[in-house]
């Protein structure tokens, strides 16, 4: 996916319902986005989101899942 190369640090990540779910910290390998733990939505810890959830990237990272689906399924990082 060409849009994956557009993902940058500090980009806002939006769920399919338009709700904020986090801020990009960096890419974790080639297939996951690591979210910052300093974002108010993070509860003070990093979370990983699979690249497969990304619908498209413009000035934000837009996901195919709604906020509830994302927060129930994202991977927690200690």
mmCIF file of the N, C-alpha and C atoms, coordinates in Angstrom:
data_MODEL
# 
_entry.id   MODEL 
# 
loop_
_atom_site.group_PDB 
_atom_site.id 
_atom_site.type_symbol 
_atom_site.label_atom_id 
_atom_site.label_alt_id 
_atom_site.label_comp_id 
_atom_site.label_asym_id 
_atom_site.label_entity_id 
_atom_site.label_seq_id 
_atom_site.pdbx_PDB_ins_code 
_atom_site.Cartn_x 
_atom_site.Cartn_y 
_atom_site.Cartn_z 
_atom_site.occupancy 
_atom_site.B_iso_or_equiv 
_atom_site.pdbx_formal_charge 
_atom_site.auth_seq_id 
_atom_site.auth_comp_id 
_atom_site.auth_asym_id 
_atom_site.auth_atom_id 
_atom_site.pdbx_PDB_model_num 
ATOM 1   N N  . UNK A 1 1  ? 0.835   -1.194 0.000  1.00 0.00 ? 1  UNK A N  1 
ATOM 2   C CA . UNK A 1 1  ? 0.000   0.000  0.000  1.00 0.00 ? 1  UNK A CA 1 
ATOM 3   C C  . UNK A 1 1  ? 0.875   1.251  0.000  1.00 0.00 ? 1  UNK A C  1 
ATOM 4   N N  . UNK A 1 2  ? 0.705   2.057  -1.003 1.00 0.00 ? 2  UNK A N  1 
ATOM 5   C CA . UNK A 1 2  ? 1.506   3.264  -1.131 1.00 0.00 ? 2  UNK A CA 1 
ATOM 6   C C  . UNK A 1 2  ? 1.207   4.262  -0.013 1.00 0.00 ? 2  UNK A C  1 
ATOM 7   N N  . UNK A 1 3  ? -0.030  4.303  0.471  1.00 0.00 ? 3  UNK A N  1 
ATOM 8   C CA . UNK A 1 3  ? -0.391  5.273  1.510  1.00 0.00 ? 3  UNK A CA 1 
ATOM 9   C C  . UNK A 1 3  ? 0.338   5.008  2.828  1.00 0.00 ? 3  UNK A C  1 
ATOM 10  N N  . UNK A 1 4  ? 0.792   3.779  3.040  1.00 0.00 ? 4  UNK A N  1 
ATOM 11  C CA . UNK A 1 4  ? 1.500   3.469  4.285  1.00 0.00 ? 4  UNK A CA 1 
ATOM 12  C C  . UNK A 1 4  ? 2.795   4.259  4.387  1.00 0.00 ? 4  UNK A C  1 
ATOM 13  N N  . UNK A 1 5  ? 3.409   4.567  3.248  1.00 0.00 ? 5  UNK A N  1 
ATOM 14  C CA . UNK A 1 5  ? 4.645   5.347  3.264  1.00 0.00 ? 5  UNK A CA 1 
ATOM 15  C C  . UNK A 1 5  ? 4.384   6.799  3.672  1.00 0.00 ? 5  UNK A C  1 
ATOM 16  N N  . UNK A 1 6  ? 3.120   7.208  3.695  1.00 0.00 ? 6  UNK A N  1 
ATOM 17  C CA . UNK A 1 6  ? 2.754   8.567  4.091  1.00 0.00 ? 6  UNK A CA 1 
ATOM 18  C C  . UNK A 1 6  ? 2.568   8.717  5.597  1.00 0.00 ? 6  UNK A C  1 
ATOM 19  N N  . UNK A 1 7  ? 2.572   7.614  6.330  1.00 0.00 ? 7  UNK A N  1 
ATOM 20  C CA . UNK A 1 7  ? 2.355   7.671  7.778  1.00 0.00 ? 7  UNK A CA 1 
ATOM 21  C C  . UNK A 1 7  ? 3.599   8.259  8.441  1.00 0.00 ? 7  UNK A C  1 
ATOM 22  N N  . UNK A 1 8  ? 3.381   9.309  9.233  1.00 0.00 ? 8  UNK A N  1 
ATOM 23  C CA . UNK A 1 8  ? 4.471   10.028 9.893  1.00 0.00 ? 8  UNK A CA 1 
ATOM 24  C C  . UNK A 1 8  ? 4.200   10.168 11.386 1.00 0.00 ? 8  UNK A C  1 
ATOM 25  N N  . UNK A 1 9  ? 5.267   10.391 12.141 1.00 0.00 ? 9  UNK A N  1 
ATOM 26  C CA . UNK A 1 9  ? 5.139   10.652 13.577 1.00 0.00 ? 9  UNK A CA 1 
ATOM 27  C C  . UNK A 1 9  ? 4.208   11.828 13.805 1.00 0.00 ? 9  UNK A C  1 
ATOM 28  N N  . UNK A 1 10 ? 3.457   11.752 14.881 1.00 0.00 ? 10 UNK A N  1 
ATOM 29  C CA . UNK A 1 10 ? 2.554   12.808 15.346 1.00 0.00 ? 10 UNK A CA 1 
ATOM 30  C C  . UNK A 1 10 ? 1.294   12.986 14.507 1.00 0.00 ? 10 UNK A C  1 
ATOM 31  N N  . UNK A 1 11 ? 1.039   12.089 13.545 1.00 0.00 ? 11 UNK A N  1 
ATOM 32  C CA . UNK A 1 11 ? -0.214  12.167 12.795 1.00 0.00 ? 11 UNK A CA 1 
ATOM 33  C C  . UNK A 1 11 ? -1.353  11.694 13.682 1.00 0.00 ? 11 UNK A C  1 
ATOM 34  N N  . UNK A 1 12 ? -2.491  12.345 13.543 1.00 0.00 ? 12 UNK A N  1 
ATOM 35  C CA . UNK A 1 12 ? -3.674  11.927 14.285 1.00 0.00 ? 12 UNK A CA 1 
ATOM 36  C C  . UNK A 1 12 ? -4.263  10.683 13.622 1.00 0.00 ? 12 UNK A C  1 
ATOM 37  N N  . UNK A 1 13 ? -4.716  9.728  14.450 1.00 0.00 ? 13 UNK A N  1 
ATOM 38  C CA . UNK A 1 13 ? -5.347  8.508  13.962 1.00 0.00 ? 13 UNK A CA 1 
ATOM 39  C C  . UNK A 1 13 ? -6.838  8.603  14.271 1.00 0.00 ? 13 UNK A C  1 
ATOM 40  N N  . UNK A 1 14 ? -7.655  8.446  13.225 1.00 0.00 ? 14 UNK A N  1 
ATOM 41  C CA . UNK A 1 14 ? -9.102  8.581  13.358 1.00 0.00 ? 14 UNK A CA 1 
ATOM 42  C C  . UNK A 1 14 ? -9.791  7.256  13.038 1.00 0.00 ? 14 UNK A C  1 
ATOM 43  N N  . UNK A 1 15 ? -10.758 6.889  13.861 1.00 0.00 ? 15 UNK A N  1 
ATOM 44  C CA . UNK A 1 15 ? -11.562 5.699  13.619 1.00 0.00 ? 15 UNK A CA 1 
ATOM 45  C C  . UNK A 1 15 ? -12.526 5.968  12.469 1.00 0.00 ? 15 UNK A C  1 
ATOM 46  N N  . UNK A 1 16 ? -13.194 4.926  11.992 1.00 0.00 ? 16 UNK A N  1 
ATOM 47  C CA . UNK A 1 16 ? -14.116 5.076  10.864 1.00 0.00 ? 16 UNK A CA 1 
ATOM 48  C C  . UNK A 1 16 ? -15.295 5.975  11.194 1.00 0.00 ? 16 UNK A C  1 
ATOM 49  N N  . UNK A 1 17 ? -15.598 6.127  12.481 1.00 0.00 ? 17 UNK A N  1 
ATOM 50  C CA . UNK A 1 17 ? -16.685 7.021  12.896 1.00 0.00 ? 17 UNK A CA 1 
ATOM 51  C C  . UNK A 1 17 ? -16.192 8.451  13.130 1.00 0.00 ? 17 UNK A C  1 
ATOM 52  N N  . UNK A 1 18 ? -14.932 8.723  12.742 1.00 0.00 ? 18 UNK A N  1 
ATOM 53  C CA . UNK A 1 18 ? -14.375 10.063 12.846 1.00 0.00 ? 18 UNK A CA 1 
ATOM 54  C C  . UNK A 1 18 ? -13.803 10.417 14.201 1.00 0.00 ? 18 UNK A C  1 
ATOM 55  N N  . UNK A 1 19 ? -13.869 9.493  15.153 1.00 0.00 ? 19 UNK A N  1 
ATOM 56  C CA . UNK A 1 19 ? -13.370 9.769  16.498 1.00 0.00 ? 19 UNK A CA 1 
ATOM 57  C C  . UNK A 1 19 ? -11.859 9.551  16.590 1.00 0.00 ? 19 UNK A C  1 
ATOM 58  N N  . UNK A 1 20 ? -11.224 10.406 17.369 1.00 0.00 ? 20 UNK A N  1 
ATOM 59  C CA . UNK A 1 20 ? -9.785  10.327 17.636 1.00 0.00 ? 20 UNK A CA 1 
ATOM 60  C C  . UNK A 1 20 ? -9.486  9.070  18.453 1.00 0.00 ? 20 UNK A C  1 
ATOM 61  N N  . UNK A 1 21 ? -8.512  8.278  17.988 1.00 0.00 ? 21 UNK A N  1 
ATOM 62  C CA . UNK A 1 21 ? -8.101  7.098  18.772 1.00 0.00 ? 21 UNK A CA 1 
ATOM 63  C C  . UNK A 1 21 ? -6.651  7.162  19.216 1.00 0.00 ? 21 UNK A C  1 
ATOM 64  N N  . UNK A 1 22 ? -5.896  8.113  18.688 1.00 0.00 ? 22 UNK A N  1 
ATOM 65  C CA . UNK A 1 22 ? -4.508  8.221  19.107 1.00 0.00 ? 22 UNK A CA 1 
ATOM 66  C C  . UNK A 1 22 ? -3.675  9.061  18.171 1.00 0.00 ? 22 UNK A C  1 
ATOM 67  N N  . UNK A 1 23 ? -2.362  9.056  18.459 1.00 0.00 ? 23 UNK A N  1 
ATOM 68  C CA . UNK A 1 23 ? -1.380  9.796  17.688 1.00 0.00 ? 23 UNK A CA 1 
ATOM 69  C C  . UNK A 1 23 ? -0.234  8.851  17.356 1.00 0.00 ? 23 UNK A C  1 
ATOM 70  N N  . UNK A 1 24 ? 0.237   8.884  16.128 1.00 0.00 ? 24 UNK A N  1 
ATOM 71  C CA . UNK A 1 24 ? 1.323   7.995  15.695 1.00 0.00 ? 24 UNK A CA 1 
ATOM 72  C C  . UNK A 1 24 ? 2.609   8.329  16.447 1.00 0.00 ? 24 UNK A C  1 
ATOM 73  N N  . UNK A 1 25 ? 3.209   7.313  17.051 1.00 0.00 ? 25 UNK A N  1 
ATOM 74  C CA . UNK A 1 25 ? 4.548   7.425  17.615 1.00 0.00 ? 25 UNK A CA 1 
ATOM 75  C C  . UNK A 1 25 ? 5.531   7.087  16.492 1.00 0.00 ? 25 UNK A C  1 
ATOM 76  N N  . UNK A 1 26 ? 5.405   5.881  15.940 1.00 0.00 ? 26 UNK A N  1 
ATOM 77  C CA . UNK A 1 26 ? 6.224   5.457  14.802 1.00 0.00 ? 26 UNK A CA 1 
ATOM 78  C C  . UNK A 1 26 ? 5.687   4.133  14.261 1.00 0.00 ? 26 UNK A C  1 
ATOM 79  N N  . UNK A 1 27 ? 6.251   3.702  13.137 1.00 0.00 ? 27 UNK A N  1 
ATOM 80  C CA . UNK A 1 27 ? 5.923   2.392  12.591 1.00 0.00 ? 27 UNK A CA 1 
ATOM 81  C C  . UNK A 1 27 ? 6.691   1.346  13.386 1.00 0.00 ? 27 UNK A C  1 
ATOM 82  N N  . UNK A 1 28 ? 6.020   0.285  13.728 1.00 0.00 ? 28 UNK A N  1 
ATOM 83  C CA . UNK A 1 28 ? 6.633   -0.832 14.454 1.00 0.00 ? 28 UNK A CA 1 
ATOM 84  C C  . UNK A 1 28 ? 6.759   -1.967 13.444 1.00 0.00 ? 28 UNK A C  1 
ATOM 85  N N  . UNK A 1 29 ? 7.944   -2.105 12.866 1.00 0.00 ? 29 UNK A N  1 
ATOM 86  C CA . UNK A 1 29 ? 8.130   -3.059 11.782 1.00 0.00 ? 29 UNK A CA 1 
ATOM 87  C C  . UNK A 1 29 ? 7.411   -2.549 10.538 1.00 0.00 ? 29 UNK A C  1 
ATOM 88  N N  . UNK A 1 30 ? 7.022   -3.484 9.675  1.00 0.00 ? 30 UNK A N  1 
ATOM 89  C CA . UNK A 1 30 ? 6.371   -3.089 8.433  1.00 0.00 ? 30 UNK A CA 1 
ATOM 90  C C  . UNK A 1 30 ? 4.852   -3.187 8.510  1.00 0.00 ? 30 UNK A C  1 
ATOM 91  N N  . UNK A 1 31 ? 4.337   -3.729 9.626  1.00 0.00 ? 31 UNK A N  1 
ATOM 92  C CA . UNK A 1 31 ? 2.909   -4.024 9.625  1.00 0.00 ? 31 UNK A CA 1 
ATOM 93  C C  . UNK A 1 31 ? 2.109   -3.482 10.805 1.00 0.00 ? 31 UNK A C  1 
ATOM 94  N N  . UNK A 1 32 ? 2.725   -2.641 11.653 1.00 0.00 ? 32 UNK A N  1 
ATOM 95  C CA . UNK A 1 32 ? 1.990   -2.092 12.793 1.00 0.00 ? 32 UNK A CA 1 
ATOM 96  C C  . UNK A 1 32 ? 2.338   -0.627 13.027 1.00 0.00 ? 32 UNK A C  1 
ATOM 97  N N  . UNK A 1 33 ? 1.346   0.112  13.512 1.00 0.00 ? 33 UNK A N  1 
ATOM 98  C CA . UNK A 1 33 ? 1.541   1.504  13.901 1.00 0.00 ? 33 UNK A CA 1 
ATOM 99  C C  . UNK A 1 33 ? 1.550   1.547  15.421 1.00 0.00 ? 33 UNK A C  1 
ATOM 100 N N  . UNK A 1 34 ? 2.596   2.129  15.988 1.00 0.00 ? 34 UNK A N  1 
ATOM 101 C CA . UNK A 1 34 ? 2.669   2.293  17.442 1.00 0.00 ? 34 UNK A CA 1 
ATOM 102 C C  . UNK A 1 34 ? 2.146   3.682  17.782 1.00 0.00 ? 34 UNK A C  1 
ATOM 103 N N  . UNK A 1 35 ? 1.183   3.732  18.699 1.00 0.00 ? 35 UNK A N  1 
ATOM 104 C CA . UNK A 1 35 ? 0.605   4.998  19.121 1.00 0.00 ? 35 UNK A CA 1 
ATOM 105 C C  . UNK A 1 35 ? 1.342   5.531  20.338 1.00 0.00 ? 35 UNK A C  1 
ATOM 106 N N  . UNK A 1 36 ? 1.399   6.844  20.472 1.00 0.00 ? 36 UNK A N  1 
ATOM 107 C CA . UNK A 1 36 ? 2.092   7.462  21.608 1.00 0.00 ? 36 UNK A CA 1 
ATOM 108 C C  . UNK A 1 36 ? 1.348   7.167  22.902 1.00 0.00 ? 36 UNK A C  1 
ATOM 109 N N  . UNK A 1 37 ? 2.107   7.023  23.969 1.00 0.00 ? 37 UNK A N  1 
ATOM 110 C CA . UNK A 1 37 ? 1.479   6.802  25.272 1.00 0.00 ? 37 UNK A CA 1 
ATOM 111 C C  . UNK A 1 37 ? 1.110   8.122  25.942 1.00 0.00 ? 37 UNK A C  1 
ATOM 112 N N  . UNK A 1 38 ? 1.588   9.237  25.395 1.00 0.00 ? 38 UNK A N  1 
ATOM 113 C CA . UNK A 1 38 ? 1.278   10.548 25.973 1.00 0.00 ? 38 UNK A CA 1 
ATOM 114 C C  . UNK A 1 38 ? -0.065  11.097 25.488 1.00 0.00 ? 38 UNK A C  1 
ATOM 115 N N  . UNK A 1 39 ? -0.668  10.449 24.495 1.00 0.00 ? 39 UNK A N  1 
ATOM 116 C CA . UNK A 1 39 ? -1.971  10.890 23.985 1.00 0.00 ? 39 UNK A CA 1 
ATOM 117 C C  . UNK A 1 39 ? -3.048  10.633 25.043 1.00 0.00 ? 39 UNK A C  1 
ATOM 118 N N  . UNK A 1 40 ? -3.964  11.562 25.249 1.00 0.00 ? 40 UNK A N  1 
ATOM 119 C CA . UNK A 1 40 ? -5.019  11.371 26.259 1.00 0.00 ? 40 UNK A CA 1 
ATOM 120 C C  . UNK A 1 40 ? -5.851  10.102 26.047 1.00 0.00 ? 40 UNK A C  1 
ATOM 121 N N  . UNK A 1 41 ? -5.951  9.614  24.821 1.00 0.00 ? 41 UNK A N  1 
ATOM 122 C CA . UNK A 1 41 ? -6.728  8.407  24.537 1.00 0.00 ? 41 UNK A CA 1 
ATOM 123 C C  . UNK A 1 41 ? -5.996  7.119  24.877 1.00 0.00 ? 41 UNK A C  1 
ATOM 124 N N  . UNK A 1 42 ? -4.733  7.219  25.240 1.00 0.00 ? 42 UNK A N  1 
ATOM 125 C CA . UNK A 1 42 ? -3.906  6.025  25.407 1.00 0.00 ? 42 UNK A CA 1 
ATOM 126 C C  . UNK A 1 42 ? -3.891  5.429  26.806 1.00 0.00 ? 42 UNK A C  1 
ATOM 127 N N  . UNK A 1 43 ? -4.437  6.123  27.770 1.00 0.00 ? 43 UNK A N  1 
ATOM 128 C CA . UNK A 1 43 ? -4.403  5.670  29.166 1.00 0.00 ? 43 UNK A CA 1 
ATOM 129 C C  . UNK A 1 43 ? -2.970  5.448  29.652 1.00 0.00 ? 43 UNK A C  1 
ATOM 130 N N  . UNK A 1 44 ? -2.042  6.224  29.120 1.00 0.00 ? 44 UNK A N  1 
ATOM 131 C CA . UNK A 1 44 ? -0.659  6.180  29.579 1.00 0.00 ? 44 UNK A CA 1 
ATOM 132 C C  . UNK A 1 44 ? 0.162   5.005  29.099 1.00 0.00 ? 44 UNK A C  1 
ATOM 133 N N  . UNK A 1 45 ? -0.285  4.306  28.059 1.00 0.00 ? 45 UNK A N  1 
ATOM 134 C CA . UNK A 1 45 ? 0.528   3.218  27.525 1.00 0.00 ? 45 UNK A CA 1 
ATOM 135 C C  . UNK A 1 45 ? 0.470   3.200  26.005 1.00 0.00 ? 45 UNK A C  1 
ATOM 136 N N  . UNK A 1 46 ? 1.503   2.566  25.415 1.00 0.00 ? 46 UNK A N  1 
ATOM 137 C CA . UNK A 1 46 ? 1.544   2.429  23.959 1.00 0.00 ? 46 UNK A CA 1 
ATOM 138 C C  . UNK A 1 46 ? 0.535   1.376  23.520 1.00 0.00 ? 46 UNK A C  1 
ATOM 139 N N  . UNK A 1 47 ? 0.004   1.547  22.307 1.00 0.00 ? 47 UNK A N  1 
ATOM 140 C CA . UNK A 1 47 ? -0.872  0.567  21.685 1.00 0.00 ? 47 UNK A CA 1 
ATOM 141 C C  . UNK A 1 47 ? -0.398  0.363  20.257 1.00 0.00 ? 47 UNK A C  1 
ATOM 142 N N  . UNK A 1 48 ? -0.618  -0.839 19.744 1.00 0.00 ? 48 UNK A N  1 
ATOM 143 C CA . UNK A 1 48 ? -0.273  -1.149 18.367 1.00 0.00 ? 48 UNK A CA 1 
ATOM 144 C C  . UNK A 1 48 ? -1.544  -1.378 17.553 1.00 0.00 ? 48 UNK A C  1 
ATOM 145 N N  . UNK A 1 49 ? -1.541  -0.836 16.345 1.00 0.00 ? 49 UNK A N  1 
ATOM 146 C CA . UNK A 1 49 ? -2.657  -0.997 15.421 1.00 0.00 ? 49 UNK A CA 1 
ATOM 147 C C  . UNK A 1 49 ? -2.108  -1.632 14.139 1.00 0.00 ? 49 UNK A C  1 
ATOM 148 N N  . UNK A 1 50 ? -2.730  -2.717 13.677 1.00 0.00 ? 50 UNK A N  1 
ATOM 149 C CA . UNK A 1 50 ? -2.264  -3.345 12.432 1.00 0.00 ? 50 UNK A CA 1 
ATOM 150 C C  . UNK A 1 50 ? -2.490  -2.449 11.219 1.00 0.00 ? 50 UNK A C  1 
ATOM 151 N N  . UNK A 1 51 ? -1.567  -2.509 10.281 1.00 0.00 ? 51 UNK A N  1 
ATOM 152 C CA . UNK A 1 51 ? -1.679  -1.758 9.035  1.00 0.00 ? 51 UNK A CA 1 
ATOM 153 C C  . UNK A 1 51 ? -2.964  -2.135 8.298  1.00 0.00 ? 51 UNK A C  1 
ATOM 154 N N  . UNK A 1 52 ? -3.415  -3.354 8.458  1.00 0.00 ? 52 UNK A N  1 
ATOM 155 C CA . UNK A 1 52 ? -4.630  -3.811 7.795  1.00 0.00 ? 52 UNK A CA 1 
ATOM 156 C C  . UNK A 1 52 ? -5.877  -3.026 8.173  1.00 0.00 ? 52 UNK A C  1 
ATOM 157 N N  . UNK A 1 53 ? -5.833  -2.299 9.275  1.00 0.00 ? 53 UNK A N  1 
ATOM 158 C CA . UNK A 1 53 ? -6.968  -1.479 9.698  1.00 0.00 ? 53 UNK A CA 1 
ATOM 159 C C  . UNK A 1 53 ? -6.983  -0.114 9.023  1.00 0.00 ? 53 UNK A C  1 
ATOM 160 N N  . UNK A 1 54 ? -5.927  0.231  8.316  1.00 0.00 ? 54 UNK A N  1 
ATOM 161 C CA . UNK A 1 54 ? -5.835  1.556  7.699  1.00 0.00 ? 54 UNK A CA 1 
ATOM 162 C C  . UNK A 1 54 ? -6.647  1.585  6.410  1.00 0.00 ? 54 UNK A C  1 
ATOM 163 N N  . UNK A 1 55 ? -7.570  2.521  6.336  1.00 0.00 ? 55 UNK A N  1 
ATOM 164 C CA . UNK A 1 55 ? -8.383  2.712  5.127  1.00 0.00 ? 55 UNK A CA 1 
ATOM 165 C C  . UNK A 1 55 ? -7.633  3.599  4.141  1.00 0.00 ? 55 UNK A C  1 
ATOM 166 N N  . UNK A 1 56 ? -7.176  4.750  4.631  1.00 0.00 ? 56 UNK A N  1 
ATOM 167 C CA . UNK A 1 56 ? -6.364  5.647  3.804  1.00 0.00 ? 56 UNK A CA 1 
ATOM 168 C C  . UNK A 1 56 ? -5.626  6.634  4.702  1.00 0.00 ? 56 UNK A C  1 
ATOM 169 N N  . UNK A 1 57 ? -4.660  7.318  4.085  1.00 0.00 ? 57 UNK A N  1 
ATOM 170 C CA . UNK A 1 57 ? -3.834  8.298  4.790  1.00 0.00 ? 57 UNK A CA 1 
ATOM 171 C C  . UNK A 1 57 ? -3.845  9.589  3.984  1.00 0.00 ? 57 UNK A C  1 
ATOM 172 N N  . UNK A 1 58 ? -4.196  10.685 4.674  1.00 0.00 ? 58 UNK A N  1 
ATOM 173 C CA . UNK A 1 58 ? -4.040  12.014 4.077  1.00 0.00 ? 58 UNK A CA 1 
ATOM 174 C C  . UNK A 1 58 ? -3.279  12.826 5.114  1.00 0.00 ? 58 UNK A C  1 
ATOM 175 N N  . UNK A 1 59 ? -3.864  13.827 5.709  1.00 0.00 ? 59 UNK A N  1 
ATOM 176 C CA . UNK A 1 59 ? -3.204  14.514 6.814  1.00 0.00 ? 59 UNK A CA 1 
ATOM 177 C C  . UNK A 1 59 ? -3.443  13.771 8.125  1.00 0.00 ? 59 UNK A C  1 
ATOM 178 N N  . UNK A 1 60 ? -4.281  12.749 8.079  1.00 0.00 ? 60 UNK A N  1 
ATOM 179 C CA . UNK A 1 60 ? -4.587  11.877 9.210  1.00 0.00 ? 60 UNK A CA 1 
ATOM 180 C C  . UNK A 1 60 ? -4.490  10.426 8.748  1.00 0.00 ? 60 UNK A C  1 
ATOM 181 N N  . UNK A 1 61 ? -4.420  9.515  9.699  1.00 0.00 ? 61 UNK A N  1 
ATOM 182 C CA . UNK A 1 61 ? -4.512  8.092  9.393  1.00 0.00 ? 61 UNK A CA 1 
ATOM 183 C C  . UNK A 1 61 ? -5.961  7.696  9.669  1.00 0.00 ? 61 UNK A C  1 
ATOM 184 N N  . UNK A 1 62 ? -6.664  7.248  8.638  1.00 0.00 ? 62 UNK A N  1 
ATOM 185 C CA . UNK A 1 62 ? -8.075  6.886  8.756  1.00 0.00 ? 62 UNK A CA 1 
ATOM 186 C C  . UNK A 1 62 ? -8.201  5.367  8.807  1.00 0.00 ? 62 UNK A C  1 
ATOM 187 N N  . UNK A 1 63 ? -8.921  4.869  9.799  1.00 0.00 ? 63 UNK A N  1 
ATOM 188 C CA . UNK A 1 63 ? -9.065  3.430  10.003 1.00 0.00 ? 63 UNK A CA 1 
ATOM 189 C C  . UNK A 1 63 ? -10.396 2.905  9.476  1.00 0.00 ? 63 UNK A C  1 
ATOM 190 N N  . UNK A 1 64 ? -10.473 1.592  9.289  1.00 0.00 ? 64 UNK A N  1 
ATOM 191 C CA . UNK A 1 64 ? -11.689 0.938  8.817  1.00 0.00 ? 64 UNK A CA 1 
ATOM 192 C C  . UNK A 1 64 ? -12.584 0.520  9.983  1.00 0.00 ? 64 UNK A C  1 
ATOM 193 N N  . UNK A 1 65 ? -12.093 0.610  11.205 1.00 0.00 ? 65 UNK A N  1 
ATOM 194 C CA . UNK A 1 65 ? -12.852 0.209  12.390 1.00 0.00 ? 65 UNK A CA 1 
ATOM 195 C C  . UNK A 1 65 ? -13.297 1.438  13.176 1.00 0.00 ? 65 UNK A C  1 
ATOM 196 N N  . UNK A 1 66 ? -14.448 1.312  13.868 1.00 0.00 ? 66 UNK A N  1 
ATOM 197 C CA . UNK A 1 66 ? -14.901 2.425  14.701 1.00 0.00 ? 66 UNK A CA 1 
ATOM 198 C C  . UNK A 1 66 ? -14.115 2.454  16.007 1.00 0.00 ? 66 UNK A C  1 
ATOM 199 N N  . UNK A 1 67 ? -14.283 3.508  16.773 1.00 0.00 ? 67 UNK A N  1 
ATOM 200 C CA . UNK A 1 67 ? -13.490 3.698  17.994 1.00 0.00 ? 67 UNK A CA 1 
ATOM 201 C C  . UNK A 1 67 ? -13.618 2.512  18.957 1.00 0.00 ? 67 UNK A C  1 
ATOM 202 N N  . UNK A 1 68 ? -14.832 2.035  19.154 1.00 0.00 ? 68 UNK A N  1 
ATOM 203 C CA . UNK A 1 68 ? -15.039 0.916  20.077 1.00 0.00 ? 68 UNK A CA 1 
ATOM 204 C C  . UNK A 1 68 ? -14.304 -0.338 19.605 1.00 0.00 ? 68 UNK A C  1 
ATOM 205 N N  . UNK A 1 69 ? -14.381 -0.642 18.318 1.00 0.00 ? 69 UNK A N  1 
ATOM 206 C CA . UNK A 1 69 ? -13.684 -1.810 17.771 1.00 0.00 ? 69 UNK A CA 1 
ATOM 207 C C  . UNK A 1 69 ? -12.173 -1.669 17.943 1.00 0.00 ? 69 UNK A C  1 
ATOM 208 N N  . UNK A 1 70 ? -11.654 -0.468 17.700 1.00 0.00 ? 70 UNK A N  1 
ATOM 209 C CA . UNK A 1 70 ? -10.215 -0.232 17.823 1.00 0.00 ? 70 UNK A CA 1 
ATOM 210 C C  . UNK A 1 70 ? -9.755  -0.444 19.257 1.00 0.00 ? 70 UNK A C  1 
ATOM 211 N N  . UNK A 1 71 ? -10.424 0.200  20.203 1.00 0.00 ? 71 UNK A N  1 
ATOM 212 C CA . UNK A 1 71 ? -9.963  0.130  21.598 1.00 0.00 ? 71 UNK A CA 1 
ATOM 213 C C  . UNK A 1 71 ? -10.163 -1.251 22.208 1.00 0.00 ? 71 UNK A C  1 
ATOM 214 N N  . UNK A 1 72 ? -11.092 -2.030 21.674 1.00 0.00 ? 72 UNK A N  1 
ATOM 215 C CA . UNK A 1 72 ? -11.289 -3.402 22.169 1.00 0.00 ? 72 UNK A CA 1 
ATOM 216 C C  . UNK A 1 72 ? -10.256 -4.363 21.583 1.00 0.00 ? 72 UNK A C  1 
ATOM 217 N N  . UNK A 1 73 ? -9.712  -4.025 20.415 1.00 0.00 ? 73 UNK A N  1 
ATOM 218 C CA . UNK A 1 73 ? -8.854  -4.973 19.698 1.00 0.00 ? 73 UNK A CA 1 
ATOM 219 C C  . UNK A 1 73 ? -7.397  -4.563 19.557 1.00 0.00 ? 73 UNK A C  1 
ATOM 220 N N  . UNK A 1 74 ? -7.056  -3.302 19.896 1.00 0.00 ? 74 UNK A N  1 
ATOM 221 C CA . UNK A 1 74 ? -5.665  -2.914 19.726 1.00 0.00 ? 74 UNK A CA 1 
ATOM 222 C C  . UNK A 1 74 ? -4.778  -3.674 20.696 1.00 0.00 ? 74 UNK A C  1 
ATOM 223 N N  . UNK A 1 75 ? -3.511  -3.790 20.355 1.00 0.00 ? 75 UNK A N  1 
ATOM 224 C CA . UNK A 1 75 ? -2.545  -4.537 21.159 1.00 0.00 ? 75 UNK A CA 1 
ATOM 225 C C  . UNK A 1 75 ? -1.902  -3.582 22.163 1.00 0.00 ? 75 UNK A C  1 
ATOM 226 N N  . UNK A 1 76 ? -1.897  -3.982 23.428 1.00 0.00 ? 76 UNK A N  1 
ATOM 227 C CA . UNK A 1 76 ? -1.275  -3.174 24.481 1.00 0.00 ? 76 UNK A CA 1 
ATOM 228 C C  . UNK A 1 76 ? 0.214   -3.496 24.540 1.00 0.00 ? 76 UNK A C  1 
ATOM 229 N N  . UNK A 1 77 ? 1.022   -2.479 24.739 1.00 0.00 ? 77 UNK A N  1 
ATOM 230 C CA . UNK A 1 77 ? 2.479   -2.659 24.831 1.00 0.00 ? 77 UNK A CA 1 
ATOM 231 C C  . UNK A 1 77 ? 2.913   -2.176 26.197 1.00 0.00 ? 77 UNK A C  1 
ATOM 232 N N  . UNK A 1 78 ? 3.638   -3.023 26.912 1.00 0.00 ? 78 UNK A N  1 
ATOM 233 C CA . UNK A 1 78 ? 4.097   -2.659 28.262 1.00 0.00 ? 78 UNK A CA 1 
ATOM 234 C C  . UNK A 1 78 ? 5.186   -1.611 28.209 1.00 0.00 ? 78 UNK A C  1 
# 
